[in-house]
Amino acid sequence: MIATPIGNLEDMTIRGLRLLREVDLIACEDTRHTQRLLEHFAITTPCVSYHEHNEAARASQLVERMASGQTVAVVSDAGTPLISDPGYRVVQAALEQGVTVIPVPGASAVMAALAGSGLATDAFCFAGFLPPKQGQRRKALAMWGEVEATLIFYEAPHRILEALADVAAVMGERQIVLARELTKLHEEFLRGRVSEVMAILSHRAAQKGEMTLLISREKAAPAAEVPPAEAVRRLVGGGMDRMEAIKKVAKDRGLAKREVYAALER
Ligand code: SAM
């Protein structure tokens, strides 16, 4: 499992290069994409494609070759294979057949983003891509928002504004960092409260580039300190039915439902 650069080709490791030269075969997510990397480093090892649609079938063929003594490098288009990228099935199949799996570390957007973010690094939680649909995304944000760690997500540029709107709705105005185009010419870190970063992005003609979103750990205010109306808003933002949320808040606070209604109308 060999990591490749996420932008800057100088991030290819010396060990990774040596192994890409030495192995019998390179299994790539996209052969044309990896070919450009290999050409840059004058590597002529044969390549075969594997990707999320053929990974299951391809995994057993690759493992057969490995079991017969051949060495196979697995790479994805960029960064560390298996990290929001294919590779998992190959590893599973290889381990089932008693084939040794060797990770060759290197670039990964999640680690680069965290290292440059300025947010707490003692505990962090990487949760891959947020769901594309609003309802599921809000549910996911409500769940991850309970975790006391810096939260890290991958997000597509065309969805970033709606995702940030959901972060604000579900988690409130937390401190966030948007890490864009890491290791590339236009690398950028946007830091601020959710609405501040949204305001910066909204002034741009279009959202472009690769993006990693980090959300700071902020101790959730003890339930009793959050006003009842805000507590209802958060639960609804997290996907709970409004009536159910009112009932829950009333029960948690020892209030009558009409008192929670009154707070909502104020
Ligand atoms: N396996 C890769 C890794 O280890 O980082 C991630 C692959 S995933 C399909 C691609 C996503 O990673 C992008 O949509 C973006 O969210 C994030 N990403 C990749 N390269 C990036 C970069 N240079 N700057 C910021 N985020 C990046």
Boltz pocket constraint, residues with backbone or C-beta under 6 A from the ligand:
constraints:
  - pocket:
      binder: B
      contacts: [[A, 6], [A, 7], [A, 76], [A, 78], [A, 79], [A, 80], [A, 81], [A, 82], [A, 83], [A, 84], [A, 85], [A, 107], [A, 108], [A, 109], [A, 110], [A, 153], [A, 154], [A, 155], [A, 156], [A, 179], [A, 180], [A, 181], [A, 182], [A, 183], [A, 184], [A, 210], [A, 211], [A, 212]]
      max_distance: 6.0
